[in-house]
Amino acid sequence: MKIFFDSKISSIQNYGGISRMVFEMLKSLNNKKDIDKIFYRGIYVDKYDYKKEWFLKYYDFKAPLFLNNRLVNILDSVGNKFAYWLNNKPDLIYHSFYHRIPKNHKGPLVVHAYDMIQELFYNMPKASVFKKKSFEKADLIIAISQSTKNDICKMYPINPDKVVVAHLGVNDIFFNENQFSEKPKRPYMLYVGSRLYGYKNFNLLLDMFINKKYFLDFDLILFGGEKEIKEEQKNKIAGVNSGKWLKQEFGDDGKLSNLYKSATVFIYPSLYEGFGIPPLEAMASGCPVIASNSSSLPEVVGEAGLLFDPKNPEDLAIKIDRVINDKSFSSALVLKGKERAKQFTWDKMVDIIYKEYIKLQ
């Protein structure tokens, strides 16, 4: 079985999100010895440590700093067409990780689908046309959650039978019990990810944290996301105890794992996620989780965390108070969370996808 993997996302995203899934999937697929993998990483900016020995053929070129995004995109597209032309045969499966599909394909097409954020929260007709075309031509669509599958089938005229759900996984480092974690100088609540986009719903968390005066006893730590905080948010923060209670942290998975381990609670207020890895990472690390009850998050968290209405700050405050004030309940959540996180592995995801590849032959 030969598969051509098109990682257009490698030319766009340097770390996390889809680029992480691609790396973990291809690493795990290396255990399937009956697959000859042809990998088009392209003009890449991602930071992952791919090994050339994983692949039958490997096409990559590190994007020079002087190239702008538009030029990178053009060169990456040309390179992809040429690499596919060199290998295009009727028995070659083409797996697109970011909706790019070849024009004159001879073999089966597989497309990965992550979420419907562009359709639900932004007016991006070009992106919708791009997705629609890839979904229609695909022989197999892999959705990262049942929620995503439901949304795809609702918004696009496609046969649900060709959409298969393969959940994402959690990296082993978050399960590491022996990893050293410093005791924080002050208790804190943890938020992970971007704050730039409205659907992330960070403002609800920030306003609730201030209004309920949690800053008197807790810090709010923000990990990852944008280095700059929006001006309106800066003003809110600075106006309360000089903003000393809010801290930003950046780093790798090791640092993030330590932050999860020492946090009083992890809060994920997003209005919409295609999957939502951070709640699983937190649970694997032994941190109580409070997440929004929307989109895929109930599917991911299950009964191992507390869910709240993401449009109701009072509901969030009630859930936080329960975790803070009921130590036995908080401890029970930690135990449930660790067991829940074990159900989501990259190998399990790959096993599902591998079985679908076989059906395409």
Phi, psi and omega per residue, in radians:
M1 nan 2.212 3.110
K2 -1.995 2.369 -3.133
I3 -2.321 2.290 3.066
F4 -1.715 2.030 -3.121
F5 -1.750 2.100 -3.136
D6 -1.787 1.866 -3.111
S7 -1.814 1.117 3.078
K8 -0.942 -0.569 -3.103
I9 -1.061 -0.406 3.141
S10 -1.152 -0.377 3.118
S11 -1.579 -0.025 -3.057
I12 -2.061 -0.761 -2.953
Q13 -2.043 2.198 -3.067
N14 -1.517 -0.433 -3.101
Y15 -2.821 2.574 3.061
G16 1.398 3.131 3.067
G17 0.998 -2.349 -3.086
I18 -1.110 -0.676 -3.110
S19 -1.072 -0.592 3.082
R20 -1.180 -0.762 3.140
M21 -1.042 -0.746 -3.136
V22 -1.048 -0.819 -3.141
F23 -1.070 -0.846 -3.095
E24 -1.147 -0.637 3.128
M25 -1.157 -0.816 -3.103
L26 -1.208 -0.573 3.072
K27 -1.140 -0.779 -3.139
S28 -1.198 -0.643 3.127
L29 -1.105 -0.317 3.122
N30 -1.079 -0.338 3.103
N31 -1.368 -0.237 3.120
K32 -1.609 1.701 -2.969
K33 -1.323 -0.158 -3.138
D34 -1.640 0.177 3.101
I35 -1.925 2.178 2.974
D36 -1.620 1.976 -3.032
K37 -1.730 2.195 3.019
I38 -1.905 2.043 -2.998
F39 -1.972 2.091 3.021
Y40 -1.783 1.678 3.062
R41 -1.425 -0.495 3.028
G42 1.276 -2.670 3.119
I43 -1.412 1.567 -2.862
Y44 -1.686 2.648 3.019
V45 -2.127 -0.113 -3.092
D46 -1.164 2.790 -3.015
K47 -1.869 0.288 -3.017
Y48 -1.499 2.650 -3.033
D49 -1.664 1.249 3.078
Y50 -1.214 2.511 3.095
K51 -1.867 2.214 -3.099
K52 -1.094 -0.466 -3.127
E53 -1.247 -0.167 3.060
W54 -1.238 -0.324 -2.907
F55 -2.138 2.603 3.004
L56 -1.189 -0.779 3.068
K57 -2.395 2.556 -3.021
Y58 -2.469 2.065 -3.114
Y59 -2.002 2.053 3.108
D60 -2.708 2.715 3.046
F61 -2.705 2.064 -3.104
K62 -1.136 2.219 -3.080
A63 -1.133 2.133 3.075
P64 -1.142 2.607 -3.100
L65 -1.115 -0.472 -3.074
F66 -1.370 -0.171 3.130
L67 -1.448 2.280 3.070
N68 -1.411 2.933 -3.039
N69 -1.038 -0.672 -3.110
R70 -1.117 -0.758 -3.134
L71 -1.201 -0.684 3.075
V72 -1.024 -0.763 -3.119
N73 -1.097 -0.743 -3.140
I74 -1.129 -0.867 -3.120
L75 -1.121 -0.662 3.128
D76 -1.125 -0.699 -3.139
S77 -1.151 -0.773 3.119
V78 -1.089 -0.785 3.138
G79 -1.078 -0.684 3.134
N80 -1.113 -0.780 3.139
K81 -1.065 -0.721 -3.117
F82 -1.202 -0.778 -3.130
A83 -1.098 -0.699 3.140
Y84 -1.217 -0.692 3.118
W85 -1.025 -0.644 -3.141
L86 -1.158 -0.424 -3.012
N87 -2.062 -0.064 -2.996
N88 -1.135 2.009 3.085
K89 -2.504 2.814 -3.091
P90 -1.054 -0.449 -3.105
D91 -1.659 0.086 -3.115
L92 -1.560 2.082 3.051
I93 -1.434 2.320 3.094
Y94 -1.867 2.036 -3.135
H95 -1.931 1.959 3.142
S96 -1.690 2.169 3.124
F97 -1.550 -0.120 -3.092
Y98 -2.597 0.748 2.953
H99 1.231 0.004 3.068
R100 -1.406 2.240 3.135
I101 -2.272 2.584 -3.120
P102 -1.356 2.694 -3.129
K103 -1.335 -0.871 -3.008
N104 -1.863 0.959 -3.116
H105 -1.334 2.599 3.121
K106 -1.903 -0.486 -3.084
G107 -1.819 -3.046 -3.122
P108 -1.145 2.611 3.117
L109 -1.970 2.324 3.080
V110 -2.129 2.352 -3.133
V111 -2.235 2.319 3.051
H112 -1.556 2.440 3.127
A113 -2.215 2.345 -2.984
Y114 -1.972 -0.801 -3.092
D115 -2.894 3.078 3.100
M116 -2.083 0.625 -3.093
I117 -1.082 -0.764 -3.122
Q118 -1.074 -0.666 -3.111
E119 -1.309 -0.666 -3.012
L120 -1.514 -0.531 -2.995
F121 -2.083 -0.236 -3.101
Y122 -2.385 2.599 3.100
N123 -1.575 1.570 -3.081
M124 -2.223 1.302 -3.070
P125 -1.050 -0.591 3.136
K126 -1.118 -0.733 3.129
A127 -1.119 -0.676 3.136
S128 -1.141 -0.705 3.111
V129 -1.126 -0.739 3.121
F130 -1.033 -0.842 3.139
K131 -1.135 -0.811 -3.092
K132 -0.985 -0.768 -3.133
K133 -1.097 -0.762 -3.113
S134 -1.197 -0.671 3.130
F135 -1.153 -0.717 -3.112
E136 -1.156 -0.685 -3.076
K137 -1.445 -0.350 -3.067
A138 -1.169 2.441 2.992
D139 -1.457 -0.431 3.135
L140 -2.538 2.316 3.048
I141 -2.027 2.239 3.114
I142 -1.842 1.988 3.113
A143 -1.692 2.480 -3.073
I144 -1.485 -0.036 3.042
S145 -2.780 2.825 3.052
Q146 -1.132 -0.618 3.095
S147 -1.029 -0.781 3.111
T148 -1.125 -0.742 3.102
K149 -1.032 -0.791 3.138
N150 -1.041 -0.736 -3.120
D151 -1.183 -0.720 3.115
I152 -1.034 -0.842 -3.072
C153 -1.212 -0.404 3.110
K154 -1.394 -0.637 -3.001
M155 -1.695 -0.325 -3.112
Y156 -2.245 2.531 -3.109
P157 -1.396 1.309 -3.121
I158 -2.209 2.762 3.132
N159 -1.344 2.082 -3.129
P160 -1.031 -0.409 -3.092
D161 -1.172 -0.380 -3.139
K162 -1.649 0.127 3.102
V163 -1.858 2.094 -3.120
V164 -1.998 2.409 3.137
V165 -1.634 2.212 3.048
A166 -2.343 1.776 -3.103
H167 -1.107 2.661 3.089
L168 -1.336 3.077 -3.095
G169 -2.110 3.139 3.119
V170 -2.077 2.354 3.138
N171 -1.222 2.558 -3.055
D172 -1.022 -0.533 -3.054
I173 -1.027 -0.482 -3.107
F174 -1.346 -0.253 3.077
F175 -1.629 -0.068 -3.026
N176 -1.206 1.861 -3.111
E177 -1.287 -0.434 -3.027
N178 -1.546 -0.094 -3.105
Q179 -1.149 2.313 -3.082
F180 -1.215 2.338 3.115
S181 -2.351 2.054 -3.129
E182 -1.227 2.519 3.050
K183 -1.275 2.230 -3.082
P184 -1.186 2.600 3.090
K185 -1.141 -0.503 -3.128
R186 -2.500 2.425 3.107
P187 -0.987 2.620 -3.139
Y188 -2.549 2.722 2.958
M189 -1.799 2.626 -2.995
L190 -2.115 2.370 3.013
Y191 -2.173 2.386 -3.106
V192 -2.182 2.318 3.017
G193 1.981 -2.959 -3.087
S194 -1.197 2.629 3.022
R195 -2.118 -0.007 -3.022
L196 -1.263 -0.645 -3.001
Y197 -1.611 2.407 -3.079
G198 -1.020 -0.629 -3.086
Y199 -1.185 -0.280 3.068
K200 -1.230 -0.361 2.961
N201 1.115 0.511 -3.115
F202 -1.139 -0.607 -3.107
N203 -1.043 -0.605 3.108
L204 -1.086 -0.776 3.122
L205 -1.113 -0.821 -3.106
L206 -1.064 -0.848 -3.124
D207 -1.096 -0.730 -3.139
M208 -1.139 -0.710 -3.135
F209 -1.062 -0.699 3.128
I210 -1.294 -0.842 -3.062
N211 -1.104 -0.608 -3.133
K212 -1.555 0.049 3.080
K213 1.010 0.611 3.073
Y214 -1.145 -0.376 -3.118
F215 -1.105 -0.291 3.115
L216 -1.200 -0.520 -3.082
D217 -2.097 -0.258 -3.049
F218 -2.349 2.608 2.873
D219 -1.548 2.783 2.970
L220 -2.010 1.975 -3.128
I221 -1.763 2.281 3.090
L222 -1.893 2.125 3.123
F223 -1.900 2.326 3.087
G224 1.266 -2.808 -3.117
G225 1.266 -2.720 -3.051
E226 -1.343 2.519 3.089
K227 -1.267 -0.576 -3.130
E228 -1.607 2.406 3.053
I229 -1.683 2.441 -3.132
K230 -0.975 2.569 -3.079
E231 -1.007 -0.759 -3.127
E232 -1.135 -0.606 3.099
Q233 -1.254 -0.683 3.095
K234 -0.993 -0.778 -3.116
N235 -1.121 -0.719 3.098
K236 -1.080 -0.787 -3.068
I237 -1.174 -0.827 -3.101
A238 -1.125 -0.454 -3.101
G239 -1.368 -0.057 -3.115
V240 -2.163 1.905 -3.139
N241 0.900 0.624 3.126
S242 1.046 0.238 3.083
G243 1.250 0.261 -3.086
K244 -1.176 -0.294 -3.089
W245 -1.426 -0.227 -3.140
L246 -1.781 2.242 -3.107
K247 -2.294 2.513 3.082
Q248 -1.921 2.400 3.123
E249 -2.289 2.522 3.084
F250 -2.357 2.683 3.111
G251 2.801 -2.834 -3.077
D252 -1.680 -3.038 -3.114
D253 -1.102 -0.550 3.113
G254 -1.087 -0.783 3.125
K255 -1.174 -0.724 3.133
L256 -1.094 -0.720 3.125
S257 -1.036 -0.743 3.107
N258 -1.103 -0.683 3.118
L259 -1.134 -0.741 3.072
Y260 -1.025 -0.796 -3.043
K261 -1.082 -0.580 -3.068
S262 -1.708 -0.091 -3.106
A263 -1.306 2.543 3.034
T264 -1.208 -0.675 3.128
V265 -2.789 2.571 3.026
F266 -1.838 2.308 -3.068
I267 -2.107 2.253 -3.104
Y268 -2.251 1.616 -2.980
P269 -1.578 0.184 -2.987
S270 -0.953 2.466 3.075
L271 -1.365 -0.399 -3.085
Y272 -2.772 2.306 3.021
E273 -2.484 2.462 3.043
G274 -1.207 -0.541 3.074
F275 -2.561 -1.206 -3.140
G276 1.686 1.409 3.138
I277 -1.283 -0.670 -3.069
P278 -0.908 -0.722 3.089
P279 -1.043 -0.646 3.105
L280 -1.201 -0.701 3.090
E281 -1.054 -0.759 3.131
A282 -1.081 -0.790 -3.135
M283 -1.109 -0.744 3.113
A284 -1.071 -0.566 -3.104
S285 -1.457 -0.121 3.128
G286 1.547 0.533 3.127
C287 -1.941 2.302 3.068
P288 -1.065 2.467 -3.046
V289 -2.062 2.322 2.964
I290 -2.118 2.099 -3.066
A291 -2.320 2.765 3.086
S292 -1.117 2.635 -3.125
N293 -1.641 0.448 -3.070
S294 -1.892 2.829 3.081
S295 0.846 -2.192 -3.019
S296 -1.480 -0.156 -2.966
L297 -1.124 -0.706 3.040
P298 -1.065 -0.587 3.114
E299 -1.130 -0.627 -3.120
V300 -1.432 -0.851 -3.029
V301 -1.329 -0.619 -3.097
G302 1.059 -2.395 3.116
E303 -1.728 0.272 -3.087
A304 -1.652 0.034 3.089
G305 -2.544 3.041 3.085
L306 -1.680 2.346 3.105
L307 -1.878 2.539 3.139
F308 -2.418 2.818 3.089
D309 -1.290 2.004 -3.042
P310 -1.220 -0.071 3.074
K311 -1.847 0.100 -3.064
N312 -2.194 1.685 -3.120
P313 -1.092 -0.508 3.118
E314 -1.132 -0.680 3.114
D315 -1.109 -0.719 3.101
L316 -1.092 -0.771 -3.126
A317 -1.087 -0.682 3.109
I318 -1.062 -0.759 -3.120
K319 -1.180 -0.703 3.113
I320 -1.100 -0.807 -3.123
D321 -1.055 -0.620 3.140
R322 -1.152 -0.746 3.129
V323 -1.139 -0.736 -3.101
I324 -1.175 -0.749 -2.956
N325 -1.634 -0.294 -3.113
D326 -2.013 1.607 -3.040
K327 -1.131 -0.660 -3.136
S328 -1.176 -0.655 3.090
F329 -1.150 -0.753 3.126
S330 -1.066 -0.745 3.123
S331 -1.117 -0.676 3.115
A332 -1.137 -0.671 3.086
L333 -1.075 -0.718 3.138
V334 -1.044 -0.806 -3.142
L335 -1.116 -0.780 3.111
K336 -1.094 -0.701 -3.112
G337 -1.096 -0.730 3.137
K338 -1.097 -0.710 3.125
E339 -1.205 -0.690 3.121
R340 -1.082 -0.797 -3.086
A341 -1.093 -0.531 -3.140
K342 -1.129 -0.326 -3.122
Q343 -1.338 -0.220 -3.059
F344 -1.990 1.798 3.134
T345 -2.229 2.703 3.114
W346 -1.181 -0.607 3.114
D347 -1.126 -0.669 3.113
K348 -1.129 -0.740 3.091
M349 -1.044 -0.812 -3.098
V350 -1.141 -0.651 3.116
D351 -1.043 -0.710 3.115
I352 -1.115 -0.813 -3.106
I353 -1.161 -0.712 -3.140
Y354 -1.017 -0.759 3.137
K355 -1.095 -0.583 3.113
E356 -1.280 -0.619 3.053
Y357 -1.005 -0.771 -3.103
I358 -1.049 -0.683 3.137
K359 -1.134 -0.439 -3.106
L360 -1.389 -0.265 -3.061
Q361 -1.228 nan nan
